Amino acid sequence: MHVLNQRIAGIIILLLWAMLVVVKAIATGSLLKDRPRGGIWIWLIHIYNFLFLLVAAPLAAVLMIIRHRQSFRTSDLLTGLGVAGILLYAAGCILLAWALLTLRRNYQVGGCVPRASDELVMRGPYRFVRHPMYAAALCIALGLACLTLSLAYFCMLCIYVVLILSLIPVEEEALRRAYGERYVVYRDAVKRLAPPFF
Protein backbone atom coordinates (compact mmCIF):
# COMPACT_ATOMS: atom_id res chain seq x y z
CA MET A 1 0.00 0.00 0.00
CA HIS A 2 1.31 3.43 -0.93
CA VAL A 3 1.79 6.10 1.71
CA LEU A 4 1.69 8.72 -1.05
CA ASN A 5 0.57 8.48 -4.62
CA GLN A 6 2.44 10.35 -7.31
CA ARG A 7 -0.18 13.09 -7.75
CA ILE A 8 -0.08 13.94 -4.06
CA ALA A 9 3.73 13.93 -4.13
CA GLY A 10 3.67 16.23 -7.18
CA ILE A 11 1.28 18.62 -5.46
CA ILE A 12 3.46 18.65 -2.33
CA ILE A 13 6.56 19.39 -4.44
CA LEU A 14 4.75 22.20 -6.27
CA LEU A 15 3.44 23.74 -3.04
CA LEU A 16 6.89 23.62 -1.42
CA TRP A 17 8.41 25.13 -4.56
CA ALA A 18 5.83 27.96 -4.52
CA MET A 19 6.59 28.55 -0.83
CA LEU A 20 10.29 28.91 -1.70
CA VAL A 21 9.55 31.42 -4.47
CA VAL A 22 7.46 33.53 -2.07
CA VAL A 23 10.05 33.30 0.73
CA LYS A 24 12.85 34.29 -1.67
CA ALA A 25 10.89 37.32 -2.88
CA ILE A 26 10.00 38.40 0.66
CA ALA A 27 13.38 37.72 2.28
CA THR A 28 15.62 39.20 -0.41
CA GLY A 29 13.28 41.67 -2.09
CA SER A 30 13.47 39.97 -5.49
CA LEU A 31 13.53 36.62 -7.24
CA LEU A 32 16.47 37.53 -9.47
CA LYS A 33 18.12 40.20 -7.36
CA ASP A 34 21.82 39.76 -7.97
CA ARG A 35 23.89 38.61 -10.86
CA PRO A 36 27.04 36.62 -10.16
CA ARG A 37 30.34 38.37 -10.47
CA GLY A 38 33.24 36.32 -11.62
CA GLY A 39 34.39 34.17 -14.48
CA ILE A 40 32.46 31.91 -16.79
CA TRP A 41 32.53 29.06 -14.24
CA ILE A 42 30.63 31.16 -11.67
CA TRP A 43 28.08 32.09 -14.35
CA LEU A 44 27.62 28.45 -15.39
CA ILE A 45 27.03 27.42 -11.77
CA HIS A 46 24.50 30.21 -11.34
CA ILE A 47 22.65 29.27 -14.55
CA TYR A 48 22.59 25.60 -13.54
CA ASN A 49 21.24 26.48 -10.10
CA PHE A 50 18.60 28.73 -11.64
CA LEU A 51 17.49 26.09 -14.16
CA PHE A 52 17.41 23.29 -11.59
CA LEU A 53 15.49 25.13 -8.87
CA LEU A 54 13.15 27.14 -11.09
CA VAL A 55 12.61 24.73 -13.99
CA ALA A 56 13.59 21.10 -13.23
CA ALA A 57 11.97 20.90 -9.78
CA PRO A 58 8.54 22.25 -10.80
CA LEU A 59 8.68 20.26 -14.05
CA ALA A 60 9.08 17.03 -12.07
CA ALA A 61 6.08 18.04 -9.96
CA VAL A 62 3.90 18.81 -12.98
CA LEU A 63 4.84 15.52 -14.66
CA MET A 64 3.94 13.66 -11.48
CA ILE A 65 0.60 15.46 -11.19
CA ILE A 66 -0.41 14.67 -14.77
CA ARG A 67 0.92 11.12 -14.29
CA HIS A 68 3.30 11.35 -17.20
CA ARG A 69 5.70 9.04 -15.44
CA GLN A 70 5.03 6.38 -12.84
CA SER A 71 7.25 7.49 -10.01
CA PHE A 72 6.04 5.08 -7.33
CA ARG A 73 6.10 1.33 -7.78
CA THR A 74 4.61 -1.42 -5.66
CA SER A 75 7.93 -2.61 -4.26
CA ASP A 76 8.44 -1.67 -0.62
CA LEU A 77 11.99 -0.55 -1.40
CA LEU A 78 10.89 1.79 -4.16
CA THR A 79 7.96 3.10 -2.12
CA GLY A 80 10.45 3.72 0.68
CA LEU A 81 12.63 5.66 -1.76
CA GLY A 82 9.61 7.74 -2.73
CA VAL A 83 8.80 8.57 0.87
CA ALA A 84 12.49 9.31 1.55
CA GLY A 85 12.49 11.50 -1.54
CA ILE A 86 9.54 13.61 -0.42
CA LEU A 87 11.04 13.95 3.07
CA LEU A 88 14.43 15.02 1.66
CA TYR A 89 12.77 17.45 -0.73
CA ALA A 90 10.67 18.95 2.09
CA ALA A 91 13.67 19.17 4.43
CA GLY A 92 15.69 20.90 1.69
CA CYS A 93 12.91 23.42 1.04
CA ILE A 94 12.51 24.18 4.74
CA LEU A 95 16.27 24.57 5.21
CA LEU A 96 16.53 26.83 2.15
CA ALA A 97 13.63 28.99 3.35
CA TRP A 98 15.17 29.24 6.83
CA ALA A 99 18.54 30.28 5.36
CA LEU A 100 16.93 32.91 3.11
CA LEU A 101 14.90 34.35 5.99
CA THR A 102 18.04 34.45 8.14
CA LEU A 103 20.13 36.19 5.48
CA ARG A 104 17.47 38.62 4.29
CA ARG A 105 19.24 41.61 2.67
CA ASN A 106 22.66 39.96 3.13
CA TYR A 107 21.73 37.43 0.43
CA GLN A 108 23.79 37.30 -2.76
CA VAL A 109 24.11 34.67 -5.43
CA GLY A 110 26.98 32.23 -4.96
CA GLY A 111 30.45 33.43 -5.78
CA CYS A 112 29.83 37.13 -5.06
CA VAL A 113 32.16 39.13 -2.84
CA PRO A 114 30.36 40.41 0.28
CA ARG A 115 29.21 44.04 0.02
CA ALA A 116 30.40 46.62 2.55
CA SER A 117 26.91 46.65 4.09
CA ASP A 118 26.76 42.85 4.49
CA GLU A 119 27.27 41.27 7.88
CA LEU A 120 28.76 37.86 8.63
CA VAL A 121 25.68 35.79 9.45
CA MET A 122 26.29 33.09 12.06
CA ARG A 123 22.76 32.61 13.41
CA GLY A 124 19.85 30.45 12.31
CA PRO A 125 20.97 27.49 10.19
CA TYR A 126 24.40 29.09 9.87
CA ARG A 127 25.08 28.01 13.47
CA PHE A 128 25.08 24.38 12.30
CA VAL A 129 26.40 24.50 8.75
CA ARG A 130 28.39 27.14 6.85
CA HIS A 131 26.51 26.65 3.58
CA PRO A 132 22.92 25.70 4.44
CA MET A 133 21.58 26.89 1.09
CA TYR A 134 23.92 24.52 -0.76
CA ALA A 135 23.08 21.70 1.65
CA ALA A 136 19.39 22.44 1.01
CA ALA A 137 19.88 22.40 -2.76
CA LEU A 138 21.56 19.00 -2.51
CA CYS A 139 18.70 17.67 -0.34
CA ILE A 140 16.20 18.93 -2.91
CA ALA A 141 18.16 17.34 -5.77
CA LEU A 142 18.54 14.02 -3.93
CA GLY A 143 14.86 14.08 -2.99
CA LEU A 144 13.82 14.59 -6.61
CA ALA A 145 16.15 11.79 -7.75
CA CYS A 146 14.56 9.42 -5.21
CA LEU A 147 11.03 10.54 -6.04
CA THR A 148 11.30 10.30 -9.79
CA LEU A 149 13.65 7.30 -9.88
CA SER A 150 15.06 9.05 -12.91
CA LEU A 151 18.60 8.73 -14.22
CA ALA A 152 18.34 12.32 -15.48
CA TYR A 153 17.63 13.65 -11.97
CA PHE A 154 20.38 11.48 -10.52
CA CYS A 155 22.81 12.95 -13.09
CA MET A 156 21.61 16.45 -12.16
CA LEU A 157 22.37 15.65 -8.51
CA CYS A 158 25.90 14.51 -9.41
CA ILE A 159 26.50 17.67 -11.44
CA TYR A 160 25.15 19.75 -8.55
CA VAL A 161 27.60 18.12 -6.12
CA VAL A 162 30.56 18.92 -8.39
CA LEU A 163 29.43 22.51 -8.97
CA ILE A 164 28.75 23.24 -5.32
CA LEU A 165 32.03 21.69 -4.15
CA SER A 166 33.89 23.82 -6.70
CA LEU A 167 32.05 27.02 -5.71
CA ILE A 168 32.51 26.72 -1.94
CA PRO A 169 36.29 27.43 -1.92
CA VAL A 170 35.78 30.54 -4.08
CA GLU A 171 33.05 31.81 -1.80
CA GLU A 172 34.95 31.01 1.39
CA GLU A 173 38.06 32.83 0.17
CA ALA A 174 35.94 35.94 -0.51
CA LEU A 175 34.43 35.66 2.98
CA ARG A 176 37.88 35.25 4.55
CA ARG A 177 39.13 38.37 2.79
CA ALA A 178 36.03 40.35 3.80
CA TYR A 179 35.77 39.26 7.45
CA GLY A 180 39.31 38.12 8.29
CA GLU A 181 40.03 36.18 11.45
CA ARG A 182 36.38 36.29 12.51
CA TYR A 183 35.44 34.17 9.49
CA VAL A 184 38.41 31.82 9.97
CA VAL A 185 37.29 31.07 13.54
CA TYR A 186 33.72 30.50 12.32
CA ARG A 187 34.92 28.30 9.42
CA ASP A 188 36.98 26.14 11.77
CA ALA A 189 34.10 25.72 14.23
CA VAL A 190 31.21 24.94 11.86
CA LYS A 191 30.88 22.10 9.33
CA ARG A 192 30.79 22.96 5.63
CA LEU A 193 27.68 21.10 4.44
CA ALA A 194 26.56 18.72 7.18
CA PRO A 195 25.63 19.60 10.75
CA PRO A 196 27.86 18.16 13.49
CA PHE A 197 25.44 15.33 14.33
CA PHE A 198 25.85 13.80 10.82
C-alpha positions in Angstrom: 0.0 0.0 0.0 1.3 3.4 -0.9 1.8 6.1 1.7 1.7 8.7 -1.0 0.6 8.5 -4.6 2.4 10.3 -7.3 -0.2 13.1 -7.8 -0.1 13.9 -4.1 3.7 13.9 -4.1 3.7 16.2 -7.2 1.3 18.6 -5.5 3.5 18.7 -2.3 6.6 19.4 -4.4 4.8 22.2 -6.3 3.4 23.7 -3.0 6.9 23.6 -1.4 8.4 25.1 -4.6 5.8 28.0 -4.5 6.6 28.6 -0.8 10.3 28.9 -1.7 9.5 31.4 -4.5 7.5 33.5 -2.1 10.1 33.3 0.7 12.8 34.3 -1.7 10.9 37.3 -2.9 10.0 38.4 0.7 13.4 37.7 2.3 15.6 39.2 -0.4 13.3 41.7 -2.1 13.5 40.0 -5.5 13.5 36.6 -7.2 16.5 37.5 -9.5 18.1 40.2 -7.4 21.8 39.8 -8.0 23.9 38.6 -10.9 27.0 36.6 -10.2 30.3 38.4 -10.5 33.2 36.3 -11.6 34.4 34.2 -14.5 32.5 31.9 -16.8 32.5 29.1 -14.2 30.6 31.2 -11.7 28.1 32.1 -14.4 27.6 28.5 -15.4 27.0 27.4 -11.8 24.5 30.2 -11.3 22.7 29.3 -14.5 22.6 25.6 -13.5 21.2 26.5 -10.1 18.6 28.7 -11.6 17.5 26.1 -14.2 17.4 23.3 -11.6 15.5 25.1 -8.9 13.2 27.1 -11.1 12.6 24.7 -14.0 13.6 21.1 -13.2 12.0 20.9 -9.8 8.5 22.3 -10.8 8.7 20.3 -14.1 9.1 17.0 -12.1 6.1 18.0 -10.0 3.9 18.8 -13.0 4.8 15.5 -14.7 3.9 13.7 -11.5 0.6 15.5 -11.2 -0.4 14.7 -14.8 0.9 11.1 -14.3 3.3 11.4 -17.2 5.7 9.0 -15.4 5.0 6.4 -12.8 7.3 7.5 -10.0 6.0 5.1 -7.3 6.1 1.3 -7.8 4.6 -1.4 -5.7 7.9 -2.6 -4.3 8.4 -1.7 -0.6 12.0 -0.6 -1.4 10.9 1.8 -4.2 8.0 3.1 -2.1 10.4 3.7 0.7 12.6 5.7 -1.8 9.6 7.7 -2.7 8.8 8.6 0.9 12.5 9.3 1.6 12.5 11.5 -1.5 9.5 13.6 -0.4 11.0 13.9 3.1 14.4 15.0 1.7 12.8 17.4 -0.7 10.7 19.0 2.1 13.7 19.2 4.4 15.7 20.9 1.7 12.9 23.4 1.0 12.5 24.2 4.7 16.3 24.6 5.2 16.5 26.8 2.2 13.6 29.0 3.3 15.2 29.2 6.8 18.5 30.3 5.4 16.9 32.9 3.1 14.9 34.3 6.0 18.0 34.4 8.1 20.1 36.2 5.5 17.5 38.6 4.3 19.2 41.6 2.7 22.7 40.0 3.1 21.7 37.4 0.4 23.8 37.3 -2.8 24.1 34.7 -5.4 27.0 32.2 -5.0 30.4 33.4 -5.8 29.8 37.1 -5.1 32.2 39.1 -2.8 30.4 40.4 0.3 29.2 44.0 0.0 30.4 46.6 2.5 26.9 46.7 4.1 26.8 42.8 4.5 27.3 41.3 7.9 28.8 37.9 8.6 25.7 35.8 9.5 26.3 33.1 12.1 22.8 32.6 13.4 19.8 30.5 12.3 21.0 27.5 10.2 24.4 29.1 9.9 25.1 28.0 13.5 25.1 24.4 12.3 26.4 24.5 8.8 28.4 27.1 6.8 26.5 26.6 3.6 22.9 25.7 4.4 21.6 26.9 1.1 23.9 24.5 -0.8 23.1 21.7 1.6 19.4 22.4 1.0 19.9 22.4 -2.8 21.6 19.0 -2.5 18.7 17.7 -0.3 16.2 18.9 -2.9 18.2 17.3 -5.8 18.5 14.0 -3.9 14.9 14.1 -3.0 13.8 14.6 -6.6 16.2 11.8 -7.8 14.6 9.4 -5.2 11.0 10.5 -6.0 11.3 10.3 -9.8 13.7 7.3 -9.9 15.1 9.1 -12.9 18.6 8.7 -14.2 18.3 12.3 -15.5 17.6 13.7 -12.0 20.4 11.5 -10.5 22.8 12.9 -13.1 21.6 16.5 -12.2 22.4 15.6 -8.5 25.9 14.5 -9.4 26.5 17.7 -11.4 25.1 19.7 -8.5 27.6 18.1 -6.1 30.6 18.9 -8.4 29.4 22.5 -9.0 28.8 23.2 -5.3 32.0 21.7 -4.2 33.9 23.8 -6.7 32.0 27.0 -5.7 32.5 26.7 -1.9 36.3 27.4 -1.9 35.8 30.5 -4.1 33.0 31.8 -1.8 34.9 31.0 1.4 38.1 32.8 0.2 35.9 35.9 -0.5 34.4 35.7 3.0 37.9 35.2 4.6 39.1 38.4 2.8 36.0 40.3 3.8 35.8 39.3 7.5 39.3 38.1 8.3 40.0 36.2 11.5 36.4 36.3 12.5 35.4 34.2 9.5 38.4 31.8 10.0 37.3 31.1 13.5 33.7 30.5 12.3 34.9 28.3 9.4 37.0 26.1 11.8 34.1 25.7 14.2 31.2 24.9 11.9 30.9 22.1 9.3 30.8 23.0 5.6 27.7 21.1 4.4 26.6 18.7 7.2 25.6 19.6 10.7 27.9 18.2 13.5 25.4 15.3 14.3 25.9 13.8 10.8 
